[in-house]
Amino acid sequence: MPARQPGDVTVVGAGLIGLFSAHYLLERGYDVTLLDAAGAGGGAARVNGGWVCPARSDPLPSWGVVRDGLRSLVRPDDGSFFLGARALPHVAGYLGRFVLSSGRRRFERSWDELDVLNRQTARLVDELVGAGIVVGLQDEGFLMLHPTRARAEASRAALLAVSRRGLSPAPERVLGREELLELEPGLGERARFGFVHRGDRWLDPSRLVDRLVESALSRGAHLVTQAPVRAVRQRGSRVELATPAGVRGAGRVVIAAGAWSERLLRPLGVRGYVTPGKGYSFTVRPEHPPRHVLRLGDTHIGVTPMGDRTRLVGLVELDGTREGVHAQRIALMRRQAAPYLTGIDWDASTDVAVGPRPMTPDGKPLIGCVPGAERIVVATGHNMLGLSLGAATGRLVADLVAHGAAAGVPAFDPMRFTRRRGW
Ligand SMILES: Cc1cc2nc3c(=O)[nH]c(=O)nc-3n(C[C@H](O)[C@H](O)[C@H](O)COP(=O)(O)OP(=O)(O)OC[C@H]3O[C@@H](n4cnc5c(N)ncnc54)[C@H](O)[C@@H]3O)c2cc1C
């Protein structure tokens, strides 16, 4: 495909996807401006778990999650996937399609499709390490912890299946409590069995955001903060962006506004059902800081070592909002995590935050050109995987800007929910 002459591109949203897109557009010689409603990394980018995990990048919709969501309506003080009853009218369209995507066959197919991006992740991240953009990448492995041997073996069997996809080495053997304590002396009494799984890596996402910004600015990009974009439309060979400061023009536009994207997409005729799924995050300072990422068995809570801090992340809350910490969710995370960890003053937790994950009904991102307005590229809906899939997405966005819709991947077609009425 012949590439177009590089011109100017405005990227709406300086979160992970916008920043990775800017990186690859700059590499191709485009003149890049980033506009962000808040500041760089103002959405979910800085508060996330920091996992770059191609081996763990399966789509969210599955019967287990559906069960968890229904249970949370009855028992709101338990589980990991929460539906706010009052938000149901706002999220019904998303939920209906989510349930339809949760069957085994759809799940497997979506996972195969996500692997198109997953398979590029390790190489692209290594290149970014070489370029000095990704710093502090850790690879000591993920330690999967369980209260019983049976659960540890079942979780290991699931990861063995993942390793057969060629995205990670096979998980190591299941260890008992004594061996686990040799690896991680700060484990609590519920961590009785576990095993190490290598292949996935992690970093401090806030540092990554800062490095991506520094690198983009040093190559001539412009970043405008406190600049919300209200609407985008193509007029002939230019694109107009409505902002509170007036209308701006651009040769091409990338919409990468994360969980805020839907309101920019709808007027363009794209119905993506991008829905905010709030995730919680806070910092603790354990007496024995972990060296591995810890997965706390039945809780869906992840624990990430980040220098002298340790970050806990977890939960998906669909309450129709993008912000607002509910104290009972933090209390629930502490209650669920406490039996797995010792030497933590939970009342001294800091950096309590939520981030809105841009959720899509089938767990796959929306990446592609807007039909009839090919100068506008959509790159959003990365669910729980925006960091893992960010580099591969950024490269695909640069391809779409350079070559148009023909460079798209059908599985990520932003029109897939719009076209199939009654999906
Ligand atoms: C607790 C938690 C843990 C997570 N852990 C991981 C993990 O370990 N690994 C992983 O891969 N993913 C993880 N994720 C998911 C990941 O953070 C998201 O998928 C990712 O941030 C999505 O990137 P994005 O650029 O689409 O959106 P965001 O990073 O949210 O960025 C969107 C940006 O757009 C801006 N914006 C919004 N509206 C406008 C507008 N109208 N005009 C201009 N700018 C606008 C916002 O201010 C924001 O800066 C986690 C998320 C959470 C919440």
The ligand as an SDF file (V2000), in Angstrom:
LIG
                    3D

 53 58  0  0  0  0  0  0  0  0999 V2000
   -7.3890   -0.1310   38.3060 C   0  0  0  0  0  0  0  0  0  0  0  0
   -6.9880   -0.4010   36.8850 C   0  0  0  0  0  0  0  0  0  0  0  0
   -5.9870   -1.3340   36.6290 C   0  0  0  0  0  0  0  0  0  0  0  0
   -5.5990   -1.5960   35.3100 C   0  0  0  0  0  0  0  0  0  0  0  0
   -4.5460   -2.4220   35.0830 N   0  0  0  0  0  0  0  0  0  0  0  0
   -4.0940   -2.5970   33.8160 C   0  0  0  0  0  0  0  0  0  0  0  0
   -2.9200   -3.3610   33.5780 C   0  0  0  0  0  0  0  0  0  0  0  0
   -2.2660   -3.8240   34.5180 O   0  0  0  0  0  0  0  0  0  0  0  0
   -2.5350   -3.5650   32.2840 N   0  0  0  0  0  0  0  0  0  0  0  0
   -3.2510   -3.0380   31.2310 C   0  0  0  0  0  0  0  0  0  0  0  0
   -2.8920   -3.3120   30.0880 O   0  0  0  0  0  0  0  0  0  0  0  0
   -4.3360   -2.2610   31.4370 N   0  0  0  0  0  0  0  0  0  0  0  0
   -4.7660   -2.0170   32.6900 C   0  0  0  0  0  0  0  0  0  0  0  0
   -5.8460   -1.2250   32.9120 N   0  0  0  0  0  0  0  0  0  0  0  0
   -6.5860   -0.6690   31.7590 C   0  0  0  0  0  0  0  0  0  0  0  0
   -5.8850    0.5310   31.1240 C   0  0  0  0  0  0  0  0  0  0  0  0
   -5.5130    1.4680   32.1020 O   0  0  0  0  0  0  0  0  0  0  0  0
   -6.8390    1.1520   30.0970 C   0  0  0  0  0  0  0  0  0  0  0  0
   -7.2250    0.1610   29.1730 O   0  0  0  0  0  0  0  0  0  0  0  0
   -6.1490    2.2970   29.3620 C   0  0  0  0  0  0  0  0  0  0  0  0
   -5.8300    3.3420   30.2420 O   0  0  0  0  0  0  0  0  0  0  0  0
   -7.0360    2.8160   28.2360 C   0  0  0  0  0  0  0  0  0  0  0  0
   -6.2810    3.7610   27.5370 O   0  0  0  0  0  0  0  0  0  0  0  0
   -7.0120    4.9670   26.7830 P   0  0  0  0  0  0  0  0  0  0  0  0
   -5.9490    5.8480   26.2390 O   0  0  0  0  0  0  0  0  0  0  0  0
   -8.0330    4.4200   25.8670 O   0  0  0  0  0  0  0  0  0  0  0  0
   -7.8330    5.7170   27.9380 O   0  0  0  0  0  0  0  0  0  0  0  0
   -7.2270    6.5970   29.1150 P   0  0  0  0  0  0  0  0  0  0  0  0
   -5.8890    6.1170   29.4830 O   0  0  0  0  0  0  0  0  0  0  0  0
   -8.2780    6.6680   30.1580 O   0  0  0  0  0  0  0  0  0  0  0  0
   -7.0440    8.0320   28.4340 O   0  0  0  0  0  0  0  0  0  0  0  0
   -8.1160    8.7700   27.9050 C   0  0  0  0  0  0  0  0  0  0  0  0
   -7.6730   10.2400   27.8910 C   0  0  0  0  0  0  0  0  0  0  0  0
   -8.6090   10.9930   27.1110 O   0  0  0  0  0  0  0  0  0  0  0  0
   -8.8300   12.2480   27.7470 C   0  0  0  0  0  0  0  0  0  0  0  0
  -10.1310   12.7450   27.2780 N   0  0  0  0  0  0  0  0  0  0  0  0
  -11.3560   12.2530   27.5900 C   0  0  0  0  0  0  0  0  0  0  0  0
  -12.3050   12.9380   26.9210 N   0  0  0  0  0  0  0  0  0  0  0  0
  -11.6680   13.8650   26.1780 C   0  0  0  0  0  0  0  0  0  0  0  0
  -12.1280   14.8680   25.2880 C   0  0  0  0  0  0  0  0  0  0  0  0
  -13.4370   15.0400   25.0140 N   0  0  0  0  0  0  0  0  0  0  0  0
  -11.2040   15.6780   24.7090 N   0  0  0  0  0  0  0  0  0  0  0  0
   -9.8760   15.5110   24.9750 C   0  0  0  0  0  0  0  0  0  0  0  0
   -9.4050   14.5580   25.8240 N   0  0  0  0  0  0  0  0  0  0  0  0
  -10.2850   13.7510   26.4010 C   0  0  0  0  0  0  0  0  0  0  0  0
   -8.7800   11.8970   29.2340 C   0  0  0  0  0  0  0  0  0  0  0  0
   -8.5180   13.0560   30.0200 O   0  0  0  0  0  0  0  0  0  0  0  0
   -7.6530   10.8800   29.2730 C   0  0  0  0  0  0  0  0  0  0  0  0
   -6.3940   11.4810   29.5050 O   0  0  0  0  0  0  0  0  0  0  0  0
   -6.2550   -0.9310   34.2260 C   0  0  0  0  0  0  0  0  0  0  0  0
   -7.2490    0.0200   34.4910 C   0  0  0  0  0  0  0  0  0  0  0  0
   -7.6120    0.3030   35.8080 C   0  0  0  0  0  0  0  0  0  0  0  0
   -8.6500    1.3320   36.0630 C   0  0  0  0  0  0  0  0  0  0  0  0
  1  2  1  0
  2  3  1  0
  2 52  2  0
  3  4  2  0
  4  5  1  0
  4 50  1  0
  5  6  2  0
  6  7  1  0
  6 13  1  0
  7  8  2  0
  7  9  1  0
  9 10  1  0
 10 11  2  0
 10 12  1  0
 12 13  2  0
 13 14  1  0
 14 15  1  0
 14 50  1  0
 15 16  1  0
 16 17  1  0
 16 18  1  0
 18 19  1  0
 18 20  1  0
 20 21  1  0
 20 22  1  0
 22 23  1  0
 23 24  1  0
 24 25  2  0
 24 26  1  0
 24 27  1  0
 27 28  1  0
 28 29  2  0
 28 30  1  0
 28 31  1  0
 31 32  1  0
 32 33  1  0
 33 34  1  0
 33 48  1  0
 34 35  1  0
 35 36  1  0
 35 46  1  0
 36 37  1  0
 36 45  1  0
 37 38  2  0
 38 39  1  0
 39 40  1  0
 39 45  2  0
 40 41  1  0
 40 42  2  0
 42 43  1  0
 43 44  2  0
 44 45  1  0
 46 47  1  0
 46 48  1  0
 48 49  1  0
 50 51  2  0
 51 52  1  0
 52 53  1  0
M  END
$$$$
